[in-house]
Amino acid sequence: MDEENNRRDHDEHASLIKMPTIPITAYNETTIYSEGKQAFEAMLEAIAAAMHHIHNEFYIIRDDHLGSQFERLLIRKAQEGCFSPPFTTFFDKRLNYRNHRKIVVVDGKIGFFGGLNIGDEYVGKNPKIGYWRDTHFSITGDAVLWIQYTFLTDWYLAKEQIITYSVYYPIQKSQGKELVQIVKSGPDETILEFIFSFIISAKKRIYIETPYFIPDPSILLALKTAVHRGIDIRVIIPSTPDKKIVYNASLSYVQELLQAGVRFYCYDGL
């Protein structure tokens, strides 16, 4: 962490250091997937090689071709003895406690997370939406333990079952060179202040890519203030939305920020 200590004077780094619960970890190696096909192939390959347990958490799991691929493989691995108990919950009437995490952890040694749910639309097979652009990650190294921790914390909230056995937190053998911090957010924990601090500490540019652009008043004010300071702010939103109501709401903020000087672009897959 010597390199990191030398940069403590940076506002954004100070925010990372002070994030509660989850520390910055070393010896990680990350792979970034910008398309669903490659990400799902990697997930299925890792699941097929599982020896002890497979942990899955998704916001959406479709009953379609891709969903069936995962179903068949998970059934096969369960029959082989991997621990993967199925459990679906709406948290009774506590719908505000649902989350949008997309997590796969295999044997506590490789983790996947990002924006992809399980469904054919995420590989561009929904004719109404067409090409789907999203970002997903796989990671090996110490950070995997914190993805595991996130999953098992959610498992406890849903199932009230505590899982702390050491086999779920194995010693990592990755020789990666990346420093990684897993930052999680949900109804009982937010990264809003973290994002706000990044915006107000920007020196040159702020680039945002998001399917749903509905900033709260603090983020809206921070963006306006930043652009008035001469910060180059660019935002990419979809040209073809998957949720029209949310998209229409986004456009109202787009108009307001365009007038302030923020540049917006619509992603069309070309």
Order of alpha helices (4+ residues) and beta strands (2+ residues): alpha-alpha-beta-alpha-beta-alpha-beta-beta-beta-alpha-beta-alpha-beta-alpha-beta-alpha-beta
